[in-house]
Amino acid sequence: MLFFAGFLCCNSSFASNNPPPPIPPPPPGLPIDGGLVVLMFASVILGFYKIYNLKKASR
């Protein structure tokens, strides 16, 4: 009986360790705001163009 109690208590010492988690992929090399300034200028120019056309059409 003592043998079985010792076997049950020490069973976890024979278990193998879990493998390490996989390495996460590297982040993309492009910056998030790569074309943000160009997009802002384009939207301002398009906005002025649309307003100009609306005002010209209402005359």
CYANA upper distance limits for C-alpha pairs under 8 A (distance plus 0.5 A):
  1 MET  CA      5 ALA  CA      6.91
  2 LEU  CA      6 GLY  CA      6.67
  3 PHE  CA      7 PHE  CA      6.57
  4 PHE  CA      8 LEU  CA      6.62
  5 ALA  CA      9 CYS  CA      6.76
  6 GLY  CA     10 CYS  CA      6.57
  7 PHE  CA     11 ASN  CA      6.39
 10 CYS  CA     14 PHE  CA      7.86
 11 ASN  CA     15 ALA  CA      7.56
 30 LEU  CA     34 GLY  CA      7.73
 33 ASP  CA     37 VAL  CA      8.34
 35 GLY  CA     39 LEU  CA      6.62
 36 LEU  CA     40 MET  CA      6.67
 37 VAL  CA     41 PHE  CA      6.82
 38 VAL  CA     42 ALA  CA      6.61
 39 LEU  CA     43 SER  CA      6.63
 40 MET  CA     44 VAL  CA      6.76
 41 PHE  CA     45 ILE  CA      6.69
 42 ALA  CA     46 LEU  CA      6.54
 43 SER  CA     47 GLY  CA      6.49
 44 VAL  CA     48 PHE  CA      6.76
 45 ILE  CA     49 TYR  CA      6.66
 46 LEU  CA     50 LYS  CA      6.65
 47 GLY  CA     51 ILE  CA      6.70
 48 PHE  CA     52 TYR  CA      6.50
 49 TYR  CA     53 ASN  CA      6.69
 50 LYS  CA     54 LEU  CA      6.69
 51 ILE  CA     55 LYS  CA      6.65
 52 TYR  CA     56 LYS  CA      6.55
 53 ASN  CA     57 ALA  CA      6.52
 54 LEU  CA     58 SER  CA      6.74
 55 LYS  CA     59 ARG  CA      7.21
